[in-house]
Amino acid sequence: MNATRTRLTITSFKSKELWMIAAIWLSVVAGTFNNLFSVAAFLLSAAAIVFWSEEKTICMLMFIMPLTNIFKMSPSSQSFFTYLILIYVIAYALKRQNIKMAFFVSIVCFCLFLLFQVVLSMHILRLIKLVTNLCFIYLVLDSRSGDNKNVFLFYIAGIIVSSSMAYLDIVPNLVNYIGEQDLGYHFDHLARFSGTYPDPNYYAINVIISLCLVVLLNHNGQLSNLASTALSGILVVFALLTYSKSAFLMLVLPLLFLLYSKIKQRKYFIFLVLIAVGAVFAVNMFAGKIEILNTVLARFSDADDASSLTTGRTDLWMDYFNYLLANPLTLLFGKGLGADILNSHAAHNTYLDLLYYLGIVGSLILLYVFHVIGKLKKRESKSNLLNKSVWICIIVMYFFLSELFYFDWRFHIIIAFLVNNTEIKQVGGGEL
């Protein structure tokens, strides 16, 4: 029964559709050499959105999402991916024509609040993007029913394939689109890997989410132990190559979810093996025998206070926190989407961004929109810790990232909701 369902899920894509997704991906990459390929990728993607089913469309978008920063006419231009999301929202809103009243009321309230904020500061593009993203999340989740394996696999594949392309240096001018990150003179300007993202930390959260999805798919018997091990190994290496302290610490979460999975599956022998392997790994790590980790550990040992440990983030947080306390109207209503960042520095904290730009009132309305979206689908079985895995990653890692105006948060939220609504097998395991 399970094997049959897995085969049907895999073959739900026709070969020509998979080839088209591959052609879109290759065209986006080729667009860094000649922007005519970017235009071709955009037209193919737009056609897929209009003519394909919602399942296949969202899988395609999940796969090419990591290429957002290079899906452009030029390094400084607006990404074509932004327009694809707008096309998706318009196309499926017209196709469906039955927007649920609760969501309609919540999004109208949010729009009215944003219009009220125009007197404070105005940024039309951010306003359109924010509302479009919320509508996109709603339309995707409202259409989802049944198995989400394909969506998860395409997301994982998108992260791994795009990261591999960046690691192999296939695109010589990739640096023109994403820049370069290094660890500064203390570490001889050692380059930090960030896939196709400008910032290693924003890249890392996608790797951690992918690892959580691998654990979930393996737990539900939708990904073999061999495939899960291979994918996890690749993703862990990519995470470590960022030399990110937060990414290093967050790798503990997928491991804990994996151990939890084995306990729930009653695979106690595998659980003990994982503990033993983890112990050996930890001993060798602290002994300095794992070269890739020595730099990360050195970054921790060199930190002598909270500021250096968080790479200056705590100082920024206090600046924003003190500003909000000193300006109660801003704390209540925000400074508006067009407000300049404080002291020429972003908060590097999504929650402070929400308070700074939207205030308590706007943030509560936004949370209500998410609450309405979350009630679209209800899981039949009892909630499992694995259902919360992606939410936990988001809640923790958004504490160190300014995601409010970034391009990938909409996909993080979609995946978190889908994982939350996924039926988790209580007993049983993955393929052998």
Rosetta blueprint (number, residue, H / E / L):
1 M L
2 N H
3 A H
4 T H
5 R H
6 T H
7 R H
8 L H
9 T H
10 I H
11 T L
12 S L
13 F L
14 K L
15 S H
16 K H
17 E H
18 L H
19 W H
20 M H
21 I H
22 A H
23 A H
24 I H
25 W H
26 L H
27 S H
28 V H
29 V H
30 A H
31 G L
32 T L
33 F L
34 N L
35 N H
36 L H
37 F H
38 S H
39 V H
40 A H
41 A H
42 F H
43 L H
44 L H
45 S H
46 A H
47 A H
48 A H
49 I H
50 V H
51 F H
52 W L
53 S L
54 E H
55 E H
56 K H
57 T H
58 I H
59 C H
60 M H
61 L H
62 M H
63 F H
64 I H
65 M H
66 P H
67 L H
68 T H
69 N H
70 I H
71 F L
72 K L
73 M L
74 S L
75 P L
76 S L
77 S L
78 Q L
79 S L
80 F H
81 F H
82 T H
83 Y H
84 L H
85 I H
86 L H
87 I H
88 Y H
89 V H
90 I H
91 A H
92 Y H
93 A H
94 L H
95 K H
96 R H
97 Q L
98 N L
99 I L
100 K L
101 M H
102 A H
103 F H
104 F H
105 V H
106 S H
107 I H
108 V H
109 C H
110 F H
111 C H
112 L H
113 F H
114 L H
115 L H
116 F H
117 Q H
118 V L
119 V L
120 L L
121 S L
122 M L
123 H L
124 I H
125 L H
126 R H
127 L H
128 I H
129 K H
130 L H
131 V H
132 T H
133 N H
134 L H
135 C H
136 F H
137 I H
138 Y H
139 L H
140 V H
141 L H
142 D H
143 S H
144 R L
145 S L
146 G L
147 D L
148 N L
149 K H
150 N H
151 V H
152 F H
153 L H
154 F H
155 Y H
156 I H
157 A H
158 G H
159 I H
160 I H
161 V H
162 S H
163 S H
164 S H
165 M H
166 A H
167 Y H
168 L L
169 D L
170 I L
171 V L
172 P H
173 N H
174 L H
175 V H
176 N H
177 Y H
178 I H
179 G L
180 E L
181 Q L
182 D E
183 L L
184 G L
185 Y H
186 H H
187 F H
188 D L
189 H L
190 L L
191 A E
192 R L
193 F L
194 S L
195 G L
196 T L
197 Y L
198 P L
199 D L
200 P H
201 N H
202 Y H
203 Y H
204 A H
205 I H
206 N H
207 V H
208 I H
209 I H
210 S H
211 L H
212 C H
213 L H
214 V H
215 V H
216 L H
217 L H
218 N H
219 H H
220 N L
221 G L
222 Q L
223 L L
224 S L
225 N H
226 L H
227 A H
228 S H
229 T H
230 A H
231 L H
232 S H
233 G H
234 I H
235 L H
236 V H
237 V H
238 F H
239 A H
240 L H
241 L H
242 T L
243 Y L
244 S L
245 K H
246 S H
247 A H
248 F H
249 L H
250 M H
251 L L
252 V H
253 L H
254 P H
255 L H
256 L H
257 F H
258 L H
259 L H
260 Y H
261 S H
262 K H
263 I H
264 K H
265 Q L
266 R L
267 K L
268 Y H
269 F H
270 I H
271 F H
272 L H
273 V H
274 L H
275 I H
276 A H
277 V H
278 G H
279 A H
280 V H
281 F H
282 A H
283 V H
284 N H
285 M H
286 F H
287 A L
288 G L
289 K L
290 I L
291 E H
292 I H
293 L H
294 N H
295 T H
296 V H
297 L H
298 A H
299 R H
300 F H
301 S H
302 D L
303 A L
304 D L
305 D L
306 A H
307 S H
308 S H
309 L H
310 T L
311 T L
312 G L
313 R H
314 T H
315 D H
316 L H
317 W H
318 M H
319 D H
320 Y H
321 F H
322 N H
323 Y H
324 L H
325 L H
326 A H
327 N L
328 P H
329 L H
330 T H
331 L H
332 L H
333 F H
334 G L
335 K L
336 G L
337 L L
338 G L
339 A L
340 D L
341 I L
342 L H
343 N H
344 S H
345 H L
346 A L
347 A L
348 H L
349 N L
350 T H
351 Y H
352 L H
353 D H
354 L H
355 L H
356 Y H
357 Y H
358 L L
359 G H
360 I H
361 V H
362 G H
363 S H
364 L H
365 I H
366 L H
367 L H
368 Y H
369 V H
370 F H
371 H H
372 V H
373 I H
374 G H
375 K L
376 L L
377 K L
378 K L
379 R L
380 E L
381 S L
382 K L
383 S L
384 N L
385 L H
386 L H
387 N H
388 K H
389 S H
390 V H
391 W H
392 I H
393 C H
394 I H
395 I H
396 V H
397 M H
398 Y L
399 F L
400 F L
401 L L
402 S L
403 E L
404 L L
405 F L
406 Y L
407 F L
408 D L
409 W H
410 R H
411 F H
412 H H
413 I H
414 I H
415 I H
416 A H
417 F H
418 L H
419 V H
420 N H
421 N L
422 T L
423 E L
424 I L
425 K L
426 Q L
427 V L
428 G L
429 G L
430 G L
431 E L
432 L L
